[in-house]
Amino acid sequence: MHNQNQSMTIVPAQAVRGDLTVPGDKSISHRSIMLGSIAKGTTTISNFLRGEDNFSTMQAFRAMGVPIEDDGQTITVTGVGLHGLKEPGDLLDCGNSGTTIRLMTGLLSGQSFFSVLTGDQYLRKRPMKRISEPLRQMGACIAGRGGGTLAPLAITGTQLSGISYSSPIASAQVKSALMLAGLYAEGETSVTEPTLSRDHSERMFRYFGADISTIGTTVTVHGGQELTGGEIAVPGDISSAAFFVVAALIVPNSELLIRNVGVNPTRTGVLDILQAMGGDISLLNQRECSGEPVADLLVRSSRLKGIEIGGDLVPRAIDEFPVISVAAAVAEGTTVIRDARELRVKETDRIAAMATNLRTIGAGLIEETEDGMVIKGIEKLHGGTISSCGDHRIAMSLSVAALAARSAITVDDISCVATSFPGFYDLLAQVTDR
């Protein structure tokens, strides 16, 4: 593998073998900083994901007066309590992180000060109405481009009132933003989703001692509760593990053990999908860590078959669709993905980007639909040069595709990979036999 102008050429592999751990979970890392900052006492975080997105969250809380130390092993957050944040002296830059901007909009709406959240060129295109609208129903004062539908967002903190909100989409970011705002609101705040999105916020609120109730797809938070800091061991990120799971499934003669992966049921849709396609994936040594279920994944190469994917499974695998589409491209038969319109408003339009790139490297028939795609599998992809579109998950997915292709694939612009998985290419080199 060589790196020129942040492009990377990946050559086919003979096998994917070995034993590895993936970096800490991105969602849990974000939330540990946020809740640790507004809790009483100290929060220590091990296996924190040191990616750009999580550093955006860390820098924002430092800018509001929260002492956060990082000795390279452990992050130590000295909580300032529910009302201890200070007005930032400048814009809070969320970089490429949708989680940072959306959750912080909820958190900052209930403060007693003014703040402005912005981000990079990609984040400034992403939809913010999904949070500004319900937060305004709680009394939040949010201004922004397009009437508060696009960043930068300017927030004048106010006294919030609890609401019962029925979200049109299953989105952990919407749910979490309202839960954080709910801590600062009078009365109760309830969020109901059409299907359950990832529940890391609910688990961490409870771990920090908050009294929240969940019934079906509704979560309720009582305002004014103090949180108490503690020790958090962040499990490995299943979204990062997914690239290696697919690599081991599609490259012949492979066997890979991925240790200490978070297997929260709201996030294991990718495993269910790949197992339904015929993937040989075993969960070993299942345990619980800081309120989150963890396991080791043993993966062996498999003959995959096309399947239909839709409904409740989609929010449980939303971030893994780029790499799932790679598995589908080399599976026997046809895979149909539907109910995944949300993919069009991620870091890029992931449906269009994956369809275009897979065609470039010789995939079978690929048809884009409004809310998904139809992928006819082919025995082997051929090589070529593709564009990441500045999206970390697209860059990594196509890098995995290269391992099972006929010839090398060059991925343009891999700098985006650092947002979620800085050591990805080193780890890939470690487990591939060439």
C-alpha positions as CSV (number, residue, x, y, z in Angstrom):
1,M,0.0,0.0,0.0
2,H,1.3,3.4,-0.8
3,N,0.0,6.9,-0.1
4,Q,0.2,9.7,-2.7
5,N,-1.6,13.0,-2.1
6,Q,-3.9,11.2,0.3
7,S,-4.9,8.6,-2.2
8,M,-4.3,4.9,-1.4
9,T,-3.9,1.9,-3.7
10,I,-5.0,-1.4,-2.2
11,V,-4.0,-4.7,-3.9
12,P,-6.0,-8.0,-3.8
13,A,-5.3,-10.3,-0.8
14,Q,-4.7,-14.0,-0.6
15,A,-6.4,-14.2,2.8
16,V,-7.4,-12.1,5.8
17,R,-6.1,-13.7,9.0
18,G,-5.2,-12.9,12.6
19,D,-6.5,-11.4,15.7
20,L,-7.2,-7.7,16.2
21,T,-9.0,-5.1,18.2
22,V,-10.7,-2.1,16.6
23,P,-10.8,1.4,18.0
24,G,-13.4,2.4,20.6
25,D,-17.0,3.1,19.6
26,K,-17.6,6.6,18.2
27,S,-21.1,7.1,19.5
28,I,-20.2,6.0,23.1
29,S,-17.0,8.1,23.0
30,H,-19.0,11.3,22.1
31,R,-21.6,10.7,24.8
32,S,-19.0,9.9,27.5
33,I,-17.5,13.4,27.1
34,M,-20.9,15.1,26.9
35,L,-22.4,13.4,30.0
36,G,-19.1,13.4,31.9
37,S,-18.8,17.2,31.4
38,I,-22.3,18.0,32.8
39,A,-22.0,15.4,35.6
40,K,-20.8,15.9,39.1
41,G,-17.4,14.3,39.9
42,T,-14.8,12.8,37.7
43,T,-15.3,10.6,34.7
44,T,-12.4,8.4,33.4
45,I,-12.7,7.0,29.9
46,S,-10.6,4.1,28.6
47,N,-10.4,3.0,24.9
48,F,-11.8,6.4,23.8
49,L,-11.9,6.8,20.1
50,R,-9.1,9.3,19.2
51,G,-10.7,10.3,15.9
52,E,-11.4,13.8,14.6
53,D,-15.1,13.6,15.3
54,N,-14.6,12.8,19.0
55,F,-11.9,15.5,19.3
56,S,-14.5,18.0,18.0
57,T,-16.7,17.1,20.9
58,M,-13.8,17.3,23.4
59,Q,-12.7,20.7,22.2
60,A,-16.2,22.1,22.4
61,F,-16.5,21.2,26.1
62,R,-13.0,22.5,26.8
63,A,-14.1,25.8,25.2
64,M,-16.9,25.9,27.8
65,G,-14.6,25.6,30.7
66,V,-14.6,21.8,31.3
67,P,-11.2,20.4,32.4
68,I,-10.4,17.4,30.1
69,E,-7.0,15.7,30.4
70,D,-5.7,13.0,28.0
71,D,-2.6,11.1,29.0
72,G,-2.7,9.0,25.8
73,Q,-4.3,6.0,27.7
74,T,-7.2,7.5,29.7
75,I,-9.3,10.6,29.2
76,T,-10.2,12.3,32.5
77,V,-13.2,14.7,32.5
78,T,-13.7,16.8,35.6
79,G,-17.4,17.4,35.5
80,V,-18.8,20.9,36.2
81,G,-22.4,19.7,37.0
82,L,-25.6,20.4,35.2
83,H,-25.3,24.2,35.3
84,G,-21.5,24.6,35.3
85,L,-20.8,25.2,31.6
86,K,-19.5,28.7,30.7
87,E,-20.3,30.7,27.6
88,P,-17.7,29.9,24.9
89,G,-15.6,32.8,23.6
90,D,-15.8,31.8,20.0
91,L,-17.7,29.5,17.5
92,L,-17.8,25.8,18.5
93,D,-16.4,24.0,15.4
94,C,-18.0,20.5,15.1
95,G,-15.8,19.5,12.1
96,N,-17.4,16.7,10.2
97,S,-19.4,15.4,13.1
98,G,-23.2,15.2,12.8
99,T,-23.3,13.7,16.3
100,T,-21.5,16.6,17.9
101,I,-23.6,19.3,16.3
102,R,-27.0,17.7,16.7
103,L,-26.5,16.5,20.4
104,M,-24.9,19.8,21.4
105,T,-27.7,21.8,19.9
106,G,-30.0,20.0,22.4
107,L,-27.6,20.4,25.3
108,L,-26.9,24.1,24.6
109,S,-30.6,25.1,24.1
110,G,-31.2,24.9,27.8
111,Q,-28.1,26.8,29.0
112,S,-28.1,30.4,30.3
113,F,-25.8,31.7,27.5
114,F,-25.3,32.2,23.8
115,S,-23.4,29.8,21.5
116,V,-22.8,29.2,17.8
117,L,-22.2,25.7,16.3
118,T,-20.6,25.3,12.9
119,G,-18.7,22.6,11.0
120,D,-16.9,21.7,7.8
121,Q,-18.3,22.1,4.2
122,Y,-20.0,18.7,4.4
123,L,-21.6,19.2,7.8
124,R,-23.0,22.6,6.7
125,K,-25.0,20.8,4.0
126,R,-26.6,18.3,6.4
127,P,-30.2,18.7,7.6
128,M,-30.7,20.3,11.0
129,K,-34.4,20.9,10.9
130,R,-34.9,17.4,12.4
131,I,-33.5,18.8,15.7
132,S,-34.3,22.6,15.5
133,E,-38.0,21.9,15.0
134,P,-38.7,19.8,18.1
135,L,-36.3,21.8,20.2
136,R,-38.2,25.0,19.3
137,Q,-41.4,23.2,20.5
138,M,-39.6,23.0,23.9
139,G,-39.0,26.8,23.7
140,A,-35.5,26.8,22.3
141,C,-34.2,29.9,20.5
142,I,-32.2,28.6,17.5
143,A,-31.3,30.7,14.5
144,G,-29.4,29.5,11.5
145,R,-29.1,29.3,7.7
146,G,-32.3,28.4,6.0
147,G,-34.4,29.3,9.0
148,G,-32.4,27.1,11.4
149,T,-32.3,24.1,9.0
150,L,-28.6,24.4,8.2
151,A,-25.4,25.1,10.2
152,P,-24.1,27.4,11.4
153,L,-26.7,27.4,14.2
154,A,-26.8,30.2,16.8
155,I,-28.4,29.3,20.1
156,T,-29.7,31.7,22.7
157,G,-30.1,29.6,25.8
158,T,-33.6,29.7,27.4
159,Q,-35.8,28.0,29.9
160,L,-37.1,24.9,28.2
161,S,-40.4,23.0,28.8
162,G,-40.8,19.3,28.4
163,I,-42.7,17.9,25.4
164,S,-43.9,14.6,24.1
165,Y,-42.4,14.3,20.6
166,S,-43.2,11.8,18.0
167,S,-40.2,11.6,15.7
168,P,-40.9,10.9,12.0
169,I,-37.6,9.1,11.7
170,A,-35.7,6.6,13.8
171,S,-32.6,8.7,14.7
172,A,-30.4,8.4,17.7
173,Q,-29.2,11.9,17.1
174,V,-32.7,13.4,17.3
175,K,-33.6,11.3,20.3
176,S,-30.3,12.1,22.2
177,A,-30.5,15.8,21.4
178,L,-34.0,15.9,23.0
179,M,-32.9,13.8,26.0
180,L,-30.1,16.2,26.7
181,A,-32.4,19.2,26.3
182,G,-34.8,17.3,28.6
183,L,-32.3,17.4,31.5
184,Y,-32.6,21.2,31.4
185,A,-36.4,21.3,30.8
186,E,-39.3,21.7,33.2
187,G,-41.3,18.5,33.6
188,E,-40.9,15.4,31.4
189,T,-39.6,15.1,27.9
190,S,-40.7,12.0,25.9
191,V,-39.5,10.9,22.4
192,T,-41.3,8.2,20.5
193,E,-39.6,6.8,17.3
194,P,-41.2,4.7,14.5
195,T,-38.6,2.0,15.2
196,L,-35.9,1.9,17.9
197,S,-32.7,3.6,17.0
198,R,-29.4,2.9,18.9
199,D,-29.8,3.3,22.6
200,H,-26.3,4.3,23.8
201,S,-27.7,7.5,25.3
202,E,-30.4,5.6,27.4
203,R,-27.7,3.2,28.7
204,M,-25.3,6.0,29.5
205,F,-27.9,8.2,31.2
206,R,-28.7,5.3,33.5
207,Y,-25.0,4.5,34.0
208,F,-24.6,8.1,35.2
209,G,-27.6,7.7,37.6
210,A,-30.4,9.4,35.7
211,D,-33.9,8.2,36.2
212,I,-35.2,7.6,32.7
213,S,-38.0,5.2,31.5
214,T,-38.3,3.4,28.3
215,I,-41.6,1.8,27.1
216,G,-41.5,0.3,23.6
217,T,-39.9,2.9,21.3
218,T,-40.6,5.8,23.8
219,V,-38.0,7.2,26.2
220,T,-38.9,9.7,28.9
221,V,-36.4,12.0,30.8
222,H,-37.3,14.0,33.9
223,G,-35.8,17.6,34.0
224,G,-33.3,18.8,36.6
225,Q,-31.6,15.5,37.4
226,E,-28.0,15.7,38.4
227,L,-25.7,13.1,36.9
228,T,-22.7,11.5,38.6
229,G,-19.5,10.7,36.8
230,G,-17.8,7.3,36.8
231,E,-15.5,4.9,34.9
232,I,-16.3,4.1,31.3
233,A,-14.6,1.4,29.3
234,V,-15.6,2.1,25.7
235,P,-16.1,-1.1,23.7
236,G,-14.7,-1.6,20.1
237,D,-16.9,0.1,17.5
238,I,-19.0,-2.4,15.6
239,S,-19.1,0.0,12.6
240,S,-15.3,-0.1,12.4
241,A,-15.3,-3.9,13.0
242,A,-17.8,-4.3,10.1
243,F,-15.1,-3.5,7.5
244,F,-12.9,-6.3,8.8
245,V,-15.9,-8.7,9.1
246,V,-16.8,-8.2,5.4
247,A,-13.1,-8.5,4.4
248,A,-12.8,-11.9,6.1
249,L,-16.1,-13.1,4.6
250,I,-15.3,-12.1,1.0
251,V,-11.6,-13.1,0.8
252,P,-11.2,-16.9,0.4
253,N,-9.2,-18.9,3.1
254,S,-9.8,-16.2,5.8
255,E,-10.3,-16.5,9.5
256,L,-10.3,-13.5,11.7
257,L,-10.9,-12.8,15.4
258,I,-12.0,-9.3,16.3
259,R,-11.8,-8.8,20.1
260,N,-13.9,-6.6,22.4
261,V,-16.5,-5.4,20.0
262,G,-19.7,-3.7,21.2
263,V,-22.7,-5.9,20.3
264,N,-25.5,-3.6,21.5
265,P,-28.6,-5.1,19.9
266,T,-29.6,-1.7,18.4
267,R,-26.3,-1.8,16.4
268,T,-25.9,-5.5,15.4
269,G,-28.1,-5.2,12.3
270,V,-24.9,-5.6,10.2
271,L,-24.2,-9.0,11.8
272,D,-27.8,-10.2,11.3
273,I,-27.7,-9.1,7.6
274,L,-24.3,-10.8,6.9
275,Q,-25.4,-14.0,8.7
276,A,-28.6,-14.0,6.7
277,M,-26.4,-13.8,3.5
278,G,-24.7,-16.9,4.7
279,G,-21.8,-15.3,6.6
280,D,-20.0,-17.5,9.2
281,I,-19.8,-15.1,12.2
282,S,-19.7,-16.4,15.8
283,L,-20.0,-14.3,18.9
284,L,-17.6,-15.5,21.7
285,N,-17.0,-14.5,25.3
286,Q,-20.1,-12.4,25.6
287,R,-20.1,-10.0,28.6
288,E,-21.2,-6.5,29.8
289,C,-18.9,-3.5,30.2
290,S,-20.1,0.0,31.5
291,G,-23.7,-0.9,30.7
292,E,-22.9,-2.1,27.1
293,P,-22.8,-5.7,25.8
294,V,-19.5,-6.8,24.4
295,A,-18.2,-9.9,22.6
296,D,-15.4,-11.3,20.4
297,L,-16.3,-11.9,16.8
298,L,-14.9,-14.9,14.9
299,V,-15.3,-14.6,11.2
300,R,-14.5,-17.2,8.4
301,S,-14.7,-16.7,4.7
302,S,-18.2,-17.7,3.3
303,R,-20.2,-18.0,0.1
304,L,-22.6,-15.1,0.4
305,K,-26.0,-15.0,-1.2
306,G,-28.2,-12.0,-2.0
307,I,-31.1,-11.2,0.3
308,E,-33.8,-8.5,0.8
309,I,-33.0,-5.9,3.5
310,G,-35.6,-3.4,4.8
311,G,-37.9,-2.4,7.7
312,D,-36.7,-2.4,11.3
313,L,-33.3,-3.9,10.3
314,V,-32.3,-0.6,8.6
315,P,-31.8,1.7,11.6
316,R,-29.8,-1.1,13.3
317,A,-27.3,-1.1,10.4
318,I,-27.6,2.4,9.0
319,D,-23.9,3.2,9.1
320,E,-22.8,-0.2,7.7
321,F,-24.7,0.0,4.3
322,P,-21.7,1.1,2.3
323,V,-19.7,-2.1,3.3
324,I,-22.9,-4.3,3.2
325,S,-23.3,-3.1,-0.5
326,V,-19.7,-4.3,-1.1
327,A,-20.6,-7.8,0.3
328,A,-23.7,-7.7,-1.9
329,A,-21.7,-6.9,-5.0
330,V,-19.7,-10.2,-4.7
331,A,-22.6,-12.3,-3.4
332,E,-24.5,-14.9,-5.5
333,G,-27.8,-13.5,-6.7
334,T,-29.5,-10.2,-6.0
335,T,-29.6,-8.0,-2.9
336,V,-32.4,-5.5,-2.5
337,I,-32.0,-2.7,0.0
338,R,-35.1,-0.5,0.8
339,D,-36.4,1.8,3.6
340,A,-32.9,3.4,3.7
341,R,-33.7,6.9,2.4
342,E,-31.7,8.2,5.4
343,L,-28.5,7.2,3.6
344,R,-29.0,10.1,1.2
345,V,-28.3,12.7,3.9
346,K,-25.3,11.1,5.5
347,E,-21.7,12.6,5.1
348,T,-22.6,12.3,1.4
349,D,-25.5,10.7,-0.5
350,R,-24.2,7.2,0.2
351,I,-26.7,5.4,-2.1
352,A,-25.5,7.5,-5.2
353,A,-21.8,7.3,-4.1
354,M,-21.8,3.5,-3.6
355,A,-23.7,2.8,-6.8
356,T,-21.4,5.0,-8.9
357,N,-18.2,3.6,-7.4
358,L,-19.3,0.0,-7.5
359,R,-20.1,0.4,-11.2
360,T,-16.6,2.0,-11.8
361,I,-15.0,-1.2,-10.4
362,G,-17.1,-3.5,-12.5
363,A,-20.0,-4.6,-10.3
364,G,-22.9,-6.4,-11.8
365,L,-26.2,-4.6,-12.5
366,I,-26.7,-1.8,-9.8
367,E,-30.0,0.1,-9.8
368,E,-30.5,3.1,-7.5
369,T,-34.0,3.5,-6.0
370,E,-35.3,6.4,-4.0
371,D,-34.8,4.7,-0.7
372,G,-32.1,2.1,-1.5
373,M,-30.6,0.0,-4.2
374,V,-30.7,-3.3,-6.1
375,I,-27.4,-5.0,-6.5
376,K,-26.8,-8.1,-8.7
377,G,-23.7,-9.9,-7.5
378,I,-20.8,-10.8,-9.7
379,E,-18.0,-13.3,-8.9
380,K,-15.1,-10.8,-9.0
381,L,-14.9,-7.0,-9.1
382,H,-12.1,-5.6,-11.3
383,G,-9.8,-2.8,-10.2
384,G,-9.9,0.9,-10.9
385,T,-9.8,4.3,-9.4
386,I,-12.7,5.6,-7.3
387,S,-13.6,8.6,-5.2
388,S,-14.4,8.6,-1.5
389,C,-16.6,11.8,-1.9
390,G,-15.0,12.9,1.3
391,D,-16.9,10.2,3.2
392,H,-14.9,8.0,5.6
393,R,-17.2,5.0,5.3
394,I,-17.2,5.0,1.5
395,A,-13.3,5.2,1.5
396,M,-13.0,2.2,3.8
397,S,-15.7,0.1,2.1
398,L,-14.1,0.4,-1.3
399,S,-10.7,-0.4,0.3
400,V,-12.3,-3.7,1.5
401,A,-13.7,-4.3,-2.0
402,A,-10.2,-4.2,-3.3
403,L,-9.1,-7.2,-1.2
404,A,-11.4,-9.5,-3.2
405,A,-11.0,-7.8,-6.6
406,R,-9.1,-9.0,-9.7
407,S,-6.6,-6.1,-9.6
408,A,-5.8,-3.1,-7.4
409,I,-8.2,-0.3,-6.5
410,T,-7.1,3.2,-5.9
411,V,-9.2,5.3,-3.5
412,D,-8.9,9.1,-4.0
413,D,-9.0,11.3,-0.9
414,I,-8.6,9.0,2.1
415,S,-7.9,11.9,4.5
416,C,-11.6,11.6,5.6
417,V,-10.9,8.1,7.2
418,A,-9.3,9.9,10.2
419,T,-12.8,11.2,11.3
420,S,-13.7,7.7,12.6
421,F,-10.7,5.3,12.2
422,P,-7.3,6.9,12.1
423,G,-5.3,3.6,12.0
424,F,-7.5,1.8,9.5
425,Y,-4.9,1.2,6.7
426,D,-2.2,0.0,9.2
427,L,-4.6,-2.5,10.7
428,L,-5.7,-3.7,7.2
429,A,-2.1,-4.3,6.2
430,Q,-1.5,-6.3,9.5
431,V,-4.3,-8.9,8.7
432,T,-4.0,-9.3,5.0
433,D,-1.7,-12.0,3.4
434,R,-0.5,-11.1,0.0
